[in-house]
Amino acid sequence: MKFATTMLSMLSAPLSGGAGRALLRLGALFVGAVLVFATGFQVLMTVVEGRDFTWPTAVYWTLVTMTTLGFGDIVFETDLGRMYSVVVLLSGALLLLILLPFTFIQLIYLPWRAALRAARAPRSLPEGTRDHLILTGRSPMEQLLIRRARTVGMPYVLIVDDAEDASALHDDGYTVLVGDLDDPATYRTARADQAAMVLSAGTDQANTNVAFTVREVSETCLIVATAGSEDAIDVLELAGVDHVLQLGDLLGQAFAGRILAPTARASIVARFDDLVIAEASTAGTELVGKTLAQLDLRERCGVALVGMWERGALLHADPQAQVADTSILLLAGTEAQVEAYNASLGGSDDGSRPPTDRDGQQLVIVLGGGRVGRSVARSLEQAATPCRIVERQRDRVRAFPDAVIGDAADLEVLRQAGIEQATAVVVTTHDDDTNIYLALYSRRLRPDAEILGRVAVDRNVTTMHRAGADFALSYASVAAIEAWNTMRPHRTHLLTEGLIAFRTPLPPALANRTPAAIGLPDTGCVLVGSIRDGHCTTAVDAHTPLPAGADLVFVGDLEAEERFYARYITRTHRPPLRTRLRRALARTR
């Protein structure tokens, strides 16, 4: 009975516009062919063979011949008639070979597959689900949040309004739930009142609708949403959003902070209670040309040397690595130890200015006057750092009278902007290919300048670095980390695209064991220090026992973080073998 009901519902379901029109055309073609062939039968039988048949008989002969049944009760006796029979037979066979499979696929097979997939798509979460992450889309930002949730073993659910789409994602290993984003029932079944956060990263209008709908279900649920314009912030907050993310401002401020940070004086870029991580440029200092072992920073200042930036790549603290003029040291310690470094090696630089060229000129050029470029310029102006935007459309940069209007790929335009005096170039257009091109062009024109590039797709990060960029950042990574930090007890800090500093409690099973004994270095994470009872220590190495009850602070890329959690914390949260195999296969394509 259930099977019959399902089949009836599938057959009664309307076809999609294109398939329905194609089926009607094929049906009309078949009826027309029958009428034409029946007329030809009548003409040949009457004129050539002198026999009379009724029209129903003509249609009967046509259908019997076209379907290749060939009963033989009515046949032509002349050669012309027999040749006509062959034409009718071949035409009918060809037409039916197209019509019958198409009809079967459209009316039976595809609806059956759709009903089967829809039946597998979950429509509610298991009882007891709580402290989970609810996502309403699949933007790059949300994909990164899903990756982080999987890494730390945090439950999440992706709401999808199409059942077939949800079923396909479910088969790929995603935790999904079928429902309309503007229906309060969807968020009740998603247990929004027990969720850690609901994130909406669509248009301003869609985000407002989601927030308003969620607030009908829960007054206390944390709601985070993105905003495309400043005008939307007030509306989103009125709709119930707790934390509004302006992606352009976030990325622009991150770029500006990166430009201002690497001076001779160490600048703090991450803070974990008393433990801080700082960066310091070596350009023009006594450190250039020495090996890391010769620096002896722990004895001189008390700080630990975590690693060294070199053109966007973090090099581990190899004692034999040599410091170059373009190197940036990554330091860890207390704030007092960082100040001791500045007093000893930071010179008189107050840490508020970017590096200068040989003539002492300071200028940052921003290629692209969109939301990101304008945010970079505003942040640098607030820091009293000269900045000039290059933009094709004058309307975008009317608030910046020094902006240069023209194509950033035109050498004369760049010279007008001051490329020859630039100490830093920020490439901020929305197209990765254009950004890579401009980064390469800028590096050729200014080999000593700091170049920062915006990327949209993860795989283009390495290409951006190969093109000459010192640092790369994206909307997705900056916004995902910011959203993640709104619901976590300890902040995760984005150092550059794909590289983070994070804090995690030491698993009890690893207490009083050394990093070397448990294979911690094999994960790729760099152990910066430990925090216990609010006090930090950076006196850690591969043979120092890890203190029980402490939090560990690491620096590493996303893959290293995943390996750490998978090996020591979330081993029981591994996805099914079928899902792991599918993901591995997808990575090899």
C-alpha positions as CSV (number, residue, x, y, z in Angstrom):
1,M,0.0,0.0,0.0
2,K,2.8,2.4,0.9
3,F,4.6,1.6,-2.4
4,A,1.5,2.2,-4.4
5,T,0.9,5.6,-2.6
6,T,4.5,6.6,-3.3
7,M,4.2,5.7,-7.0
8,L,1.0,7.6,-7.4
9,S,2.5,10.7,-5.7
10,M,5.5,10.4,-8.1
11,L,3.4,10.1,-11.2
12,S,1.1,13.0,-10.1
13,A,4.1,15.2,-9.4
14,P,4.5,17.9,-12.1
15,L,7.5,17.7,-14.4
16,S,10.0,20.4,-14.5
17,G,9.4,23.0,-17.2
18,G,12.1,21.7,-19.7
19,A,11.3,18.0,-19.2
20,G,7.5,18.6,-19.5
21,R,7.9,20.6,-22.8
22,A,10.2,18.0,-24.2
23,L,7.8,15.2,-23.4
24,L,4.9,17.1,-25.0
25,R,6.9,17.7,-28.1
26,L,7.8,14.0,-28.4
27,G,4.2,13.0,-27.8
28,A,3.0,15.4,-30.5
29,L,5.7,14.1,-32.9
30,F,4.6,10.6,-32.3
31,V,0.9,11.4,-32.9
32,G,1.8,13.4,-36.0
33,A,3.9,10.5,-37.4
34,V,1.1,8.0,-36.9
35,L,-1.4,10.3,-38.8
36,V,1.1,10.9,-41.6
37,F,2.0,7.2,-42.0
38,A,-1.7,6.2,-41.8
39,T,-2.5,8.7,-44.6
40,G,0.4,7.2,-46.7
41,F,-1.0,3.7,-46.1
42,Q,-4.4,4.8,-47.4
43,V,-3.0,6.4,-50.5
44,L,-0.8,3.5,-51.5
45,M,-3.5,0.9,-50.8
46,T,-6.1,2.8,-52.8
47,V,-4.0,4.2,-55.7
48,V,-1.3,1.6,-56.1
49,E,-2.8,-1.7,-55.0
50,G,-6.5,-0.9,-55.5
51,R,-7.7,-2.0,-52.1
52,D,-9.9,-0.1,-49.7
53,F,-9.4,0.0,-45.9
54,T,-11.0,2.1,-43.2
55,W,-9.1,4.8,-41.3
56,P,-9.1,2.8,-38.0
57,T,-7.5,-0.1,-40.0
58,A,-4.9,2.4,-41.4
59,V,-4.0,3.6,-37.9
60,Y,-4.0,-0.1,-36.6
61,W,-1.5,-1.1,-39.4
62,T,0.7,2.0,-38.7
63,L,0.9,1.2,-35.0
64,V,1.6,-2.5,-35.5
65,T,4.4,-1.6,-38.0
66,M,5.9,1.2,-36.0
67,T,6.1,-0.9,-32.9
68,T,7.7,-3.8,-34.9
69,L,5.0,-6.2,-33.8
70,G,4.2,-7.2,-37.5
71,F,1.1,-9.4,-37.1
72,G,1.1,-10.0,-40.9
73,D,-2.7,-9.8,-41.3
74,I,-2.4,-6.7,-43.5
75,V,0.5,-6.5,-45.9
76,F,1.5,-4.7,-49.1
77,E,1.8,-6.8,-52.2
78,T,3.9,-4.3,-54.3
79,D,7.5,-3.4,-54.0
80,L,6.6,0.2,-53.4
81,G,4.3,-0.8,-50.6
82,R,6.9,-3.0,-49.0
83,M,9.5,-0.2,-49.2
84,Y,7.0,2.1,-47.5
85,S,6.6,-0.5,-44.7
86,V,10.3,-0.5,-44.1
87,V,10.3,3.3,-43.8
88,V,7.4,3.2,-41.3
89,L,9.1,0.4,-39.3
90,L,12.5,2.2,-39.0
91,S,10.9,5.6,-38.3
92,G,8.7,4.1,-35.6
93,A,11.5,2.1,-34.0
94,L,13.8,5.2,-33.9
95,L,11.0,7.3,-32.4
96,L,10.0,4.8,-29.8
97,L,13.6,4.3,-28.7
98,I,13.7,7.9,-27.8
99,L,10.2,8.4,-26.5
100,L,9.8,5.3,-24.2
101,P,13.2,5.7,-22.3
102,F,12.6,9.4,-21.9
103,T,9.1,8.8,-20.6
104,F,10.3,6.1,-18.2
105,I,13.2,8.2,-16.9
106,Q,11.1,11.3,-16.4
107,L,7.9,9.8,-15.0
108,I,9.3,6.8,-13.1
109,Y,13.0,6.7,-12.5
110,L,13.8,10.3,-11.6
111,P,10.8,10.7,-9.3
112,W,11.6,7.4,-7.6
113,R,15.2,8.5,-7.0
114,A,14.1,11.9,-5.7
115,A,11.6,10.3,-3.3
116,L,14.3,7.8,-2.2
117,R,16.8,10.6,-1.5
118,A,14.3,12.8,0.2
119,A,13.3,10.0,2.5
120,R,16.9,9.7,3.7
121,A,17.3,13.5,4.4
122,P,17.0,14.1,8.2
123,R,14.2,16.4,9.4
124,S,15.1,16.6,13.1
125,L,18.1,16.3,15.4
126,P,18.4,13.5,17.9
127,E,17.1,14.2,21.4
128,G,19.7,15.5,23.7
129,T,21.5,17.5,21.1
130,R,22.8,20.7,22.7
131,D,25.7,23.2,22.5
132,H,25.7,22.7,18.7
133,L,26.3,25.0,15.8
134,I,23.4,25.8,13.4
135,L,24.4,27.0,9.9
136,T,22.0,28.3,7.2
137,G,24.2,28.2,4.1
138,R,27.4,26.8,2.5
139,S,29.5,29.9,1.9
140,P,33.3,29.5,2.3
141,M,33.0,31.0,5.7
142,E,30.5,28.4,6.8
143,Q,32.5,25.6,5.3
144,L,35.5,26.7,7.4
145,L,33.2,26.7,10.5
146,I,32.1,23.2,9.7
147,R,35.7,22.2,9.4
148,R,36.5,23.7,12.8
149,A,33.5,22.1,14.4
150,R,34.6,18.7,13.1
151,T,38.1,19.3,14.3
152,V,37.2,19.9,17.9
153,G,34.3,17.4,17.9
154,M,31.6,20.0,18.2
155,P,28.1,19.0,16.9
156,Y,26.7,21.1,14.1
157,V,23.8,21.0,11.6
158,L,23.4,22.6,8.2
159,I,19.9,23.6,7.3
160,V,19.0,22.9,3.7
161,D,15.6,23.7,2.1
162,D,15.8,21.2,-0.7
163,A,15.4,17.5,0.3
164,E,17.5,16.1,-2.6
165,D,20.3,18.5,-2.0
166,A,20.2,17.7,1.7
167,S,20.3,14.0,1.0
168,A,23.3,14.4,-1.3
169,L,25.1,16.4,1.5
170,H,24.1,13.8,4.0
171,D,25.7,11.1,1.8
172,D,28.9,13.2,1.7
173,G,29.1,13.2,5.5
174,Y,27.5,16.5,6.4
175,T,25.0,16.7,9.3
176,V,22.0,18.3,7.6
177,L,18.4,19.0,8.4
178,V,15.7,19.7,5.8
179,G,13.6,22.8,6.4
180,D,12.7,26.3,5.3
181,L,14.9,29.1,6.7
182,D,11.9,31.3,7.3
183,D,9.8,28.7,9.2
184,P,10.0,28.7,13.0
185,A,9.3,24.9,13.0
186,T,12.7,24.4,11.3
187,Y,14.6,25.9,14.2
188,R,12.5,24.0,16.7
189,T,13.5,20.7,15.1
190,A,17.1,22.1,15.0
191,R,16.8,22.7,18.8
192,A,17.9,26.3,18.4
193,D,17.0,26.9,22.1
194,Q,19.8,24.5,23.0
195,A,22.3,25.7,20.4
196,A,25.7,27.4,21.0
197,M,25.2,29.6,18.0
198,V,23.1,30.2,14.9
199,L,25.0,31.7,12.0
200,S,23.5,33.4,8.9
201,A,25.8,34.5,6.2
202,G,23.5,35.3,3.3
203,T,22.2,38.6,2.1
204,D,21.2,41.3,4.5
205,Q,17.5,40.7,3.9
206,A,17.9,36.9,4.3
207,N,19.9,37.3,7.5
208,T,17.3,39.6,8.9
209,N,14.6,37.0,8.2
210,V,16.6,34.2,9.8
211,A,17.3,36.2,12.9
212,F,13.7,37.3,13.3
213,T,12.5,33.7,12.8
214,V,15.0,32.2,15.3
215,R,14.0,34.8,17.9
216,E,10.4,33.4,17.7
217,V,11.8,30.1,18.9
218,S,14.5,31.3,21.4
219,E,15.2,34.6,23.1
220,T,18.5,33.5,24.5
221,C,20.2,31.7,21.5
222,L,23.3,33.4,20.3
223,I,22.8,34.7,16.7
224,V,25.7,35.9,14.5
225,A,25.1,37.3,11.0
226,T,27.1,39.0,8.3
227,A,26.3,42.5,7.0
228,G,27.0,43.7,3.5
229,S,26.4,47.4,4.4
230,E,26.5,49.6,7.4
231,D,22.8,50.5,7.0
232,A,21.9,46.9,7.6
233,I,23.5,46.7,11.1
234,D,20.7,48.5,12.9
235,V,18.1,46.4,11.2
236,L,19.9,43.1,12.0
237,E,20.3,44.1,15.6
238,L,16.6,45.0,15.8
239,A,15.8,41.6,14.3
240,G,17.7,39.9,17.2
241,V,21.3,39.5,15.9
242,D,23.7,39.5,18.8
243,H,26.9,39.9,16.8
244,V,27.1,41.5,13.4
245,L,30.1,40.8,11.2
246,Q,31.1,43.4,8.6
247,L,33.3,41.3,6.3
248,G,34.9,44.2,4.5
249,D,35.8,46.0,7.7
250,L,37.1,42.8,9.3
251,L,39.4,42.0,6.4
252,G,40.5,45.6,5.9
253,Q,41.4,46.0,9.6
254,A,43.3,42.7,9.5
255,F,45.4,43.9,6.6
256,A,46.0,47.3,8.2
257,G,47.0,45.6,11.5
258,R,49.4,43.3,9.5
259,I,51.0,46.4,7.9
260,L,51.5,48.2,11.2
261,A,52.7,45.2,13.2
262,P,56.1,44.2,11.9
263,T,58.4,46.9,13.2
264,A,61.7,46.6,15.0
265,R,59.7,46.7,18.2
266,A,57.8,43.5,18.9
267,S,54.0,44.0,18.5
268,I,51.6,41.7,20.2
269,V,49.4,39.8,17.8
270,A,47.7,37.2,20.1
271,R,47.0,37.1,23.8
272,F,46.2,34.1,26.0
273,D,45.9,35.4,29.6
274,D,49.5,36.3,30.6
275,L,50.9,34.5,27.6
276,V,51.3,36.7,24.5
277,I,52.6,36.1,21.0
278,A,54.4,39.0,19.3
279,E,56.0,39.8,16.0
280,A,59.2,41.8,15.4
281,S,60.8,42.8,12.1
282,T,64.6,42.3,11.8
283,A,65.1,44.8,9.0
284,G,68.0,47.1,9.9
285,T,68.7,45.4,13.3
286,E,71.8,43.7,14.6
287,L,70.0,40.4,14.2
288,V,70.4,40.2,10.5
289,G,72.9,37.6,9.4
290,K,72.9,35.6,12.6
291,T,71.5,32.2,13.2
292,L,68.7,31.6,15.5
293,A,71.0,29.9,18.0
294,Q,73.2,33.0,18.1
295,L,70.3,35.3,19.0
296,D,70.0,33.6,22.4
297,L,66.7,35.5,23.0
298,R,65.7,33.5,26.1
299,E,68.9,34.4,27.9
300,R,68.9,38.0,26.8
301,C,65.2,38.9,27.2
302,G,63.3,35.8,28.5
303,V,61.2,35.5,25.4
304,A,60.9,32.2,23.5
305,L,61.5,32.2,19.8
306,V,58.5,30.3,18.2
307,G,59.6,30.6,14.6
308,M,60.4,33.1,11.8
309,W,58.2,34.5,9.0
310,E,59.8,34.5,5.6
311,R,57.6,35.6,2.7
312,G,54.4,34.3,4.3
313,A,55.8,31.0,5.4
314,L,56.4,30.2,9.1
315,L,59.8,28.5,9.5
316,H,60.2,26.5,12.7
317,A,62.9,27.6,15.1
318,D,65.8,25.7,13.6
319,P,68.9,26.8,15.5
320,Q,70.9,26.9,12.2
321,A,68.4,29.1,10.3
322,Q,69.8,32.4,9.4
323,V,68.0,35.7,9.9
324,A,67.5,37.8,6.8
325,D,66.6,41.5,6.4
326,T,63.1,40.5,5.4
327,S,62.6,38.1,8.3
328,I,59.9,38.6,11.0
329,L,60.4,36.9,14.3
330,L,57.5,35.2,16.1
331,L,58.0,35.5,19.8
332,A,56.2,34.1,22.9
333,G,56.3,35.1,26.5
334,T,54.8,37.5,29.0
335,E,54.2,41.1,28.2
336,A,57.1,42.1,30.5
337,Q,59.4,39.7,28.5
338,V,58.3,41.3,25.2
339,E,59.0,44.7,26.7
340,A,62.4,43.5,27.7
341,Y,63.0,42.4,24.0
342,N,62.0,45.9,22.9
343,A,64.3,47.6,25.4
344,S,67.2,45.4,24.3
345,L,66.7,45.1,20.5
346,G,63.7,47.3,19.5
347,G,65.7,50.5,19.3
348,S,63.9,53.8,19.5
349,D,61.0,52.7,17.2
350,D,57.7,53.3,18.9
351,G,56.1,50.4,17.0
352,S,53.4,52.6,15.4
353,R,54.8,53.0,11.9
354,P,55.4,50.6,9.0
355,P,58.9,50.1,7.6
356,T,60.4,52.9,5.6
357,D,62.4,52.9,2.4
358,R,65.9,54.2,2.0
359,D,64.8,57.8,1.8
360,G,62.7,57.6,4.9
361,Q,59.4,57.9,3.0
362,Q,56.3,56.0,4.2
363,L,53.5,55.1,1.8
364,V,51.1,52.3,1.6
365,I,49.3,51.7,-1.8
366,V,46.0,50.0,-1.8
367,L,45.0,48.4,-5.1
368,G,41.2,48.3,-5.3
369,G,38.7,50.8,-3.7
370,G,36.0,48.4,-2.7
371,R,34.8,47.8,0.9
372,V,38.1,46.1,1.8
373,G,40.3,48.7,0.2
374,R,38.4,51.6,1.8
375,S,38.6,49.8,5.2
376,V,42.3,49.4,4.9
377,A,42.7,53.1,4.0
378,R,40.5,54.3,6.9
379,S,42.4,52.1,9.4
380,L,45.8,53.4,8.2
381,E,44.7,57.0,8.3
382,Q,43.6,56.6,11.9
383,A,47.2,55.4,12.6
384,A,48.6,58.5,10.8
385,T,50.1,56.3,8.1
386,P,50.1,57.8,4.5
387,C,48.0,55.7,2.2
388,R,46.8,56.0,-1.4
389,I,44.1,54.0,-3.2
390,V,44.2,53.0,-6.8
391,E,40.7,52.4,-8.2
392,R,39.0,52.5,-11.6
393,Q,35.6,53.9,-10.5
394,R,35.7,57.4,-9.0
395,D,32.4,57.0,-7.2
396,R,33.8,54.3,-4.9
397,V,36.6,56.6,-3.5
398,R,35.1,60.1,-3.4
399,A,35.8,60.1,0.4
400,F,39.6,59.8,-0.4
401,P,40.8,62.9,-2.3
402,D,44.3,61.5,-2.8
403,A,43.0,58.4,-4.6
404,V,44.3,57.7,-8.1
405,I,41.7,56.8,-10.7
406,G,42.9,54.2,-13.2
407,D,43.9,50.6,-13.9
408,A,46.3,49.2,-11.3
409,A,47.9,47.1,-14.1
410,D,49.0,50.3,-15.8
411,L,52.5,51.3,-14.9
412,E,51.9,55.0,-15.4
413,V,48.9,54.8,-13.0
414,L,51.1,53.0,-10.4
415,R,53.9,55.6,-10.8
416,Q,51.3,58.3,-10.3
417,A,50.2,56.6,-7.1
418,G,53.8,56.4,-5.9
419,I,54.7,52.8,-6.4
420,E,58.4,53.6,-6.4
421,Q,58.2,55.0,-2.9
422,A,55.7,52.4,-1.5
423,T,56.8,50.5,1.6
424,A,53.7,48.2,1.4
425,V,51.1,47.3,-1.3
426,V,47.7,45.8,-0.4
427,V,45.9,44.0,-3.2
428,T,42.2,43.9,-2.4
429,T,40.1,43.3,-5.6
430,H,37.4,40.5,-5.5
431,D,39.0,38.4,-8.2
432,D,41.9,35.9,-7.3
433,D,43.4,35.9,-10.7
434,T,43.6,39.7,-10.8
435,N,45.1,39.8,-7.2
436,I,47.7,37.2,-8.1
437,Y,48.6,39.2,-11.3
438,L,48.9,42.5,-9.3
439,A,50.9,40.9,-6.5
440,L,53.4,39.5,-9.1
441,Y,53.5,42.9,-10.9
442,S,54.0,44.8,-7.6
443,R,56.8,42.4,-6.5
444,R,58.7,43.0,-9.7
445,L,58.3,46.8,-9.3
446,R,59.1,46.9,-5.6
447,P,61.2,43.9,-4.5
448,D,61.7,45.3,-1.0
449,A,58.1,46.3,-0.3
450,E,55.7,44.3,1.9
451,I,52.9,42.9,-0.2
452,L,49.6,41.7,1.1
453,G,47.0,39.9,-1.0
454,R,43.3,39.0,-0.7
455,V,42.2,35.5,-1.8
456,A,38.8,33.9,-2.1
457,V,39.7,30.3,-2.7
458,D,42.0,28.3,-0.4
459,R,44.0,26.7,-3.2
460,N,45.1,30.2,-4.4
461,V,46.9,31.0,-1.1
462,T,50.1,29.2,-2.1
463,T,49.9,30.8,-5.6
464,M,49.6,34.2,-4.0
465,H,52.7,33.6,-2.0
466,R,54.6,32.3,-5.1
467,A,53.6,35.5,-6.8
468,G,55.4,37.5,-4.2
469,A,52.9,38.2,-1.4
470,D,54.2,38.2,2.1
471,F,50.8,37.6,3.6
472,A,47.4,36.5,2.3
473,L,44.0,36.7,3.9
474,S,40.4,36.0,2.9
475,Y,36.9,37.0,3.9
476,A,36.2,33.4,4.8
477,S,39.1,32.8,7.2
478,V,38.9,36.2,9.0
479,A,35.1,36.0,9.4
480,A,35.0,32.3,10.4
481,I,37.6,32.9,13.2
482,E,35.7,35.9,14.4
483,A,32.4,34.0,14.5
484,W,34.1,31.0,16.1
485,N,35.4,33.2,18.9
486,T,32.0,34.5,19.8
487,M,31.0,31.1,21.2
488,R,34.3,29.7,22.5
489,P,35.8,30.4,26.0
490,H,39.3,31.1,24.5
491,R,40.1,33.1,21.4
492,T,41.7,31.5,18.3
493,H,44.0,34.0,16.6
494,L,44.5,34.1,12.8
495,L,48.1,34.9,12.1
496,T,47.9,34.6,8.3
497,E,45.7,32.6,5.9
498,G,45.6,29.0,7.2
499,L,47.9,29.6,10.2
500,I,46.4,30.0,13.7
501,A,47.3,30.3,17.3
502,F,45.0,28.3,19.5
503,R,44.6,27.2,23.1
504,T,43.2,23.8,24.4
505,P,43.1,22.0,27.7
506,L,45.7,19.3,28.2
507,P,44.0,15.9,28.0
508,P,44.4,14.1,31.4
509,A,46.0,11.1,29.7
510,L,48.9,13.2,28.5
511,A,49.7,14.8,31.9
512,N,53.3,14.6,33.1
513,R,54.4,13.1,29.7
514,T,56.8,14.8,27.4
515,P,55.9,16.0,23.9
516,A,58.5,13.7,22.4
517,A,57.1,10.7,24.2
518,I,53.6,11.2,22.9
519,G,54.7,12.2,19.4
520,L,53.4,15.8,19.6
521,P,55.9,17.2,17.2
522,D,54.6,14.8,14.5
523,T,51.3,16.7,14.4
524,G,53.0,19.8,13.0
525,C,51.8,22.0,15.9
526,V,54.4,24.2,17.5
527,L,54.0,24.2,21.3
528,V,54.3,27.9,22.4
529,G,53.7,27.5,26.1
530,S,51.4,26.4,28.8
531,I,49.0,28.2,31.1
532,R,48.0,26.9,34.6
533,D,46.1,28.8,37.2
534,G,46.5,32.0,35.2
535,H,50.3,31.8,35.1
536,C,52.1,31.0,31.9
537,T,55.4,29.4,31.0
538,T,57.3,29.3,27.7
539,A,60.0,27.0,29.0
540,V,58.8,24.0,27.1
541,D,60.6,21.7,24.7
542,A,60.2,18.2,23.4
543,H,61.6,16.7,26.7
544,T,59.7,18.9,29.2
545,P,56.8,17.1,31.0
546,L,53.4,18.6,30.3
547,P,51.9,19.9,33.6
548,A,48.6,18.3,34.7
549,G,45.6,20.7,34.6
550,A,47.3,23.1,32.2
551,D,46.1,24.6,29.0
552,L,48.5,24.3,26.0
553,V,49.0,27.1,23.4
554,F,50.0,26.1,19.9
555,V,50.8,27.7,16.6
556,G,50.0,25.6,13.5
557,D,48.0,25.4,10.3
558,L,44.6,23.9,10.1
559,E,45.8,20.4,9.1
560,A,48.2,20.4,12.1
561,E,45.3,21.4,14.4
562,E,43.1,18.6,13.0
563,R,45.9,16.1,13.5
564,F,46.3,17.2,17.1
565,Y,42.6,16.9,18.0
566,A,42.2,13.7,16.1
567,R,45.1,12.0,17.8
568,Y,44.6,13.2,21.4
569,I,41.1,14.6,21.9
570,T,38.4,13.6,19.4
571,R,39.4,10.0,18.5
572,T,35.9,8.8,19.2
573,H,34.4,11.4,16.8
574,R,35.8,10.0,13.6
575,P,33.4,9.9,10.6
576,P,32.3,6.6,9.1
577,L,34.7,4.8,6.9
578,R,32.6,5.4,3.8
579,T,32.7,9.2,4.5
580,R,36.4,9.2,5.0
581,L,37.0,7.3,1.8
582,R,34.8,9.7,-0.1
583,R,36.6,12.7,1.2
584,A,40.0,11.1,0.4
585,L,38.8,10.4,-3.1
586,A,37.6,14.0,-3.5
587,R,41.0,15.3,-2.4
588,T,42.8,13.3,-5.1
589,R,40.7,14.7,-7.9
